[in-house]
């Protein structure tokens, strides 16, 4: 008799690579926590509009969705004035 068992593959959550500037710190963020730019900013503990977010050199607005395996740059921009 043939054994028809299905080999289970462990679940691997999808992630986004985030480079935080000016510190040049790289972190891995679960995509479930950062499905769009606004949620990423919240996850990082930043206030809205205190950081510029870019993908491939293109600035992103808070409503733009983020996808697994992307590299995102978050540049903190605070007014000193």
C-alpha positions in Angstrom: 0.0 0.0 0.0 1.3 3.4 -1.0 1.7 6.0 1.7 0.1 9.3 0.4 1.2 11.7 3.1 1.6 15.3 2.3 4.9 16.8 3.4 4.1 20.0 5.3 6.2 23.0 4.6 6.8 25.3 7.6 5.2 28.7 7.3 7.7 31.5 6.6 6.3 35.0 7.1 7.0 37.5 4.4 9.2 40.4 5.3 10.3 43.8 4.1 13.9 45.1 4.5 14.0 48.7 5.9 17.0 50.9 5.9 16.6 53.7 8.5 18.7 56.8 7.7 20.7 58.7 8.8 21.8 55.9 11.1 22.1 53.4 8.2 20.4 50.8 10.4 18.9 47.8 8.5 16.0 46.0 10.0 13.7 43.2 8.8 10.0 44.0 9.3 7.2 41.4 9.0 4.9 42.5 6.1 1.9 41.8 8.3 3.0 44.8 10.4 3.7 47.1 7.4 1.2 46.5 4.6 1.5 50.2 3.6 3.7 53.2 4.3 1.5 54.6 7.1 1.6 51.3 8.9 5.4 51.0 8.5 5.8 54.5 10.0 3.6 53.5 12.9 5.4 50.2 13.4 8.8 52.1 13.6 7.3 54.3 16.3 7.7 57.5 14.2 5.1 60.2 14.0 3.4 60.8 10.7 5.2 63.2 8.4 8.5 63.0 10.3 10.1 60.7 7.8 10.4 60.4 4.0 9.9 56.9 2.7 11.2 55.8 -0.7 11.4 52.6 -2.8 13.9 52.5 -5.7 14.6 56.2 -5.3 10.9 57.1 -5.6 9.2 58.9 -2.7 6.1 57.1 -1.4 2.9 58.5 0.1 1.3 57.0 3.3 -1.4 55.1 1.3 1.1 53.2 -1.0 1.1 49.4 -0.4 4.4 47.6 0.5 5.1 44.1 -0.9 7.2 41.3 0.4 10.9 41.2 -0.3 11.2 44.9 -1.0 13.9 47.2 0.3 12.5 50.5 1.7 14.4 53.5 2.8 13.0 55.5 5.7 14.8 58.9 6.1 14.0 60.7 9.3 13.4 64.4 8.7 12.8 66.5 11.8 12.7 70.3 11.9 15.2 71.8 14.2 13.6 75.2 14.0 
